[in-house]
Amino acid sequence: MGTARPAIAEPERYERIYVWQWPIRLFHWTAVATLMTLFATGLLIANPSLTASGEPFDVFVHGRVRQVHFISGFVFAVAYVWRAVWFFLGNRFARSGFPFFWRRRWWLDLAQQAWDYLRFDFGTPHLGHNSLGGLSYTLFVIGLGFVQLVTGFALFAESDPGSVLDTLFGWAIPLLGGSARTHMWHHLAAWGFAIFAILHIYIVMLDARQYRNGLLISMITGFKFRRARKREGDTDEVRKS
């Protein structure tokens, strides 16, 4: 009798899913660029350490730093509104993970995801944001972004009392206890973004290593991968894409 041949393992089949539409990706990288610029210039504004030879009206170093800071703030504001609009106009992934507090399923997913991370058991990957990721993005990007925009525009409008920006955002300064305290909250919120960025990069790198589903490249291409569901009539041959 001949020796039985060992069974050949069926190759893994994956399907490519379009997750992040281009407006979402545009917001992401615009936010990255502007927030990095805002943080760097904000540190220089809070602690002017650059020096230049010559008269101030000729070199204008810190004036340029403030200009870059303000321009970046306006660009971030446009991107912020853009993302808010695309929350409603985008596909289902544009709303994934958002804290729908009134939905039982969101709470269950939040508890499961938190428990999985505590055990270093990453469970089933989500194509979009899971509830824990959605909550962190809402608190940090949306929440801190709102604080930064309101306090930033309020401080910017101090030099132009009665302007449109002063009318829209000037109320924040007396509410927070004056200009100095508004600067303090603006500065603290900036450090909140820095902490979030560190945690965000760590979690993304960790998830990318665990899931191997194209997580890192997805914010460039828009596509992620998942194991293909077996369909009726499938054979052992790999389907051609």
Buried (B, 14 or more C-beta within 10 A) or exposed (E): EEEEEEEEEEEEBBEBBEBBBEBBBBBBEBBEBBBBBBBBBBBBBEEEEEEEEEEEEEBBBBEEBBEBBBBBBBBBBEBBEBBEEBEEEBBEBBBBBBBEEEEEEBBEBBEBBBEBBEEEEBBEBBBBBBBBBBBBBBEBBBEBBEBBBBBBBBBBBBEEEEBEBBEEBBEBBEEBEEEEEBBBBBBEBBEBBEEBBEEBEEBBEBBBEBBEBBBEEBBEEBBBBBEBEEEEEEEEEEEEE
